[in-house]
């Protein structure tokens, strides 16, 4: 979930020379303006564009989509597209690894303006990341084969349980299934195929993601869900994007009030 590096402050000597010459003669360019671009206050990676880092795939939150202008869609992507439109920005998506994203490393490096990857707001992450207001609540869940003898988390002793590295699902499994053999994967893109190939006996991860797998393949089912009071937030580099974060929060609230949020939620997260 290609990397874009922020390059700022580049000026050509010839341009500087011409500028000085213009001052010396007192000439002015009628087309020039000292007013900053409207989005300069956000310190964007690319002017006029909200650059999003996300770990793809993680359905239904982010998936590759060749029909989309960004090349991606999903709940997170579509919601941020609507938010970007509210603040007069285009949207660009970078596919990056989740572990570096949730640790704050990717954001601090200036790869993107905002992280969106179904990221749970936690105190540990808050030490390195600034979060938006919560935009969705979630549960953890246990997915197994429909013919499995695993009926609950208590039956995981000695079983190979797939988790995504660096997630709250991994933490929950470690704390509540100490007898399980946890197998870490970088993303659901590797986790789900491993389950289908029989390399793991179960997946413990966010309920909306496991729900998609359950709906897509009747050979698999969710046997338990676990309330964890988890909420997702959009992530920002610590202490660096206050104005952008405020604008995102304002646009999110507007979408929640005008029905735009509910429309996106019903498309991706409402039980069908």
DAMO-V769140 format. One record per helix or strand of 3 or more residues. SS is the DSSP state (helix for helix, strand for strand). FROM is the first residue (numbers start at 0). TO is the last residue. If there is no record, write none. Layout:
SS	FROM	TO
SS	FROM	TO
//
This chain:
helix	12	24
helix	39	41
strand	48	53
strand	61	63
helix	74	85
strand	89	94
helix	97	101
helix	104	107
helix	122	125
strand	128	130
strand	135	144
helix	152	154
strand	159	163
helix	167	175
strand	180	184
helix	187	195
strand	201	205
helix	206	215
strand	219	231
strand	234	236
helix	241	257
helix	259	267
//
